[in-house]
Amino acid sequence: MRINVGEARDKLTQLLQDVENGEEVTICRNGKPVADLVPTKALKKERPKYGTLKDKIKINDPDWWKPQNDIEAWLKGDV
């Protein structure tokens, strides 16, 4: 279906219902096609892909989990 901009503005709700029913609508300005209203593709929820960060995370300090005993040095900025 082809429709001009003014009509599309006035009948947007009906045009959206037509698109939901599978019809494609072309909006024209001065007789030239400007935009197409087509049904959107259903969004699929993608599942996480586990293992994609394998070998990409680098731990510089293997003892990062151990408690620090040199709090004073750390507070002074010596560490």
C-alpha positions in Angstrom: 0.0 0.0 0.0 1.3 3.5 -0.8 0.2 6.5 1.2 1.2 10.1 1.4 2.8 11.7 4.5 -0.3 13.6 5.5 -2.5 10.6 5.4 0.1 8.5 7.2 0.2 11.0 10.1 -3.6 10.9 10.4 -3.9 7.1 10.1 -0.8 5.9 11.9 -2.6 3.6 14.3 -4.5 1.9 11.4 -1.2 1.6 9.4 0.5 -0.1 12.3 -2.3 -2.6 12.5 -2.0 -3.2 8.8 1.7 -3.8 9.2 1.0 -6.2 12.1 -1.3 -8.1 9.8 1.6 -8.6 7.3 1.0 -5.7 4.9 3.9 -3.5 3.8 3.2 0.2 3.7 5.2 2.8 1.7 5.0 6.4 2.8 5.5 8.8 -0.1 6.2 12.6 -0.3 5.2 14.3 -3.5 4.6 10.8 -5.0 8.2 9.6 -4.3 8.7 6.8 -1.8 10.4 8.0 1.4 9.9 5.2 4.0 8.6 1.6 4.3 6.7 0.3 7.3 7.4 -3.4 7.6 7.0 -5.8 10.5 10.0 -5.8 12.8 12.0 -9.0 13.4 11.4 -10.6 16.7 14.2 -10.1 19.1 15.8 -13.3 20.3 17.3 -13.2 23.7 20.9 -14.4 23.2 22.3 -16.8 25.7 25.6 -16.0 27.2 28.5 -17.7 25.6 30.6 -19.1 28.3 34.4 -19.3 27.9 34.7 -16.3 25.6 37.1 -14.6 28.0 39.3 -17.6 28.4 43.0 -16.7 28.1 42.1 -13.0 27.8 42.2 -12.2 31.6 45.7 -11.8 32.9 46.4 -11.7 36.6 49.6 -9.8 37.3 49.8 -10.6 41.0 49.2 -14.2 41.7 48.9 -13.4 45.5 46.1 -10.8 45.0 43.8 -12.6 47.3 46.2 -12.7 50.3 45.7 -10.1 53.0 48.2 -7.2 53.0 50.4 -6.9 56.1 52.0 -3.6 55.1 49.0 -1.3 55.5 51.2 1.6 56.8 53.5 1.4 53.7 50.4 1.3 51.5 48.9 4.3 53.1 52.1 6.3 52.7 52.2 5.3 49.0 55.5 3.3 49.3 53.9 0.1 47.8 
